[in-house]
Amino acid sequence: MTSRLMKGVAAALLAVGLMTGCAALNPTAPSLYTLTPGTVAESGLPPVSWQLLVEPPAASAGIDTPRIAVTRSATALDYFAGVSWADRAPNMVQGLIVQSFEDSRRIVSVGRDSAGLRSDFLLKTELRDFQAEFSAASAAAPDRVRVRLSAKLVAMPNRTIEAGETFDAVVPVRGSDFTDVIAAFNTALGQVEGALVDWTLRRGEAVFRADAGRGRSAGVR
């Protein structure tokens, strides 16, 4: 079954057929996509003085790939052909999380954990859902995007888990072009990142203040 989901993207047609575990796209030159960082909705967040490192999200093998995932059911994961993310999804999301913290202008220092810098907290996440979805198996095209990210805030240097939360968003695909699918990914991930930044700053500040008199030598729950 086919649908014109790629009109306007190299004039390619998206054929959504579940063959050998792949959502097939008519042959076309690969197109790379990336997303933009989310924004914090709450403008009243106070600035914080502690430092944060962000690990790349853990993810299943089906998500830990540059391929753009699509699914018709909870048990079948497929991919759009001829298009991909500019990086493996967890690496891309890690970079966007860091940018979201930086753009909030509420934190003194934030970076990827690979930078090897000293930090007061480490943010560990798991990317559990990152795919376009069909609301009905008989649908001609995916009509929503789902993003779900779990997070744990870890106090350093003792690596005690201070808080945990899960953030998710389901956003409708508002159009028939493949760019509308990407726009839905962008909105869903942006909502998750904005909520993640808000939660991390609030929870981290509460822990940091509670432990201010004793430094970071011990975790406080």
Buried (B, 14 or more C-beta within 10 A) or exposed (E): EBBBBBBBBEEBBBBBEBEEEBBBBEEBEEBEBEBBBBEBEEEEBEEBEBBBBBBBBBBEEBBBBBBBBBBBEEEEBBBBBBBBBEBBBBBBBBBBBBBBBBBBEBBEBBBBBEEEEEBBBBBBBBBBBBBBBBEEEEBBBBBBBBBBBBBBBBBBEEEBEBBEBEBBBBBEBEBBBBBBBBBBBBBBBBBBBBBBBBBBBBBBBEBBEEBEEEEBEEBBE
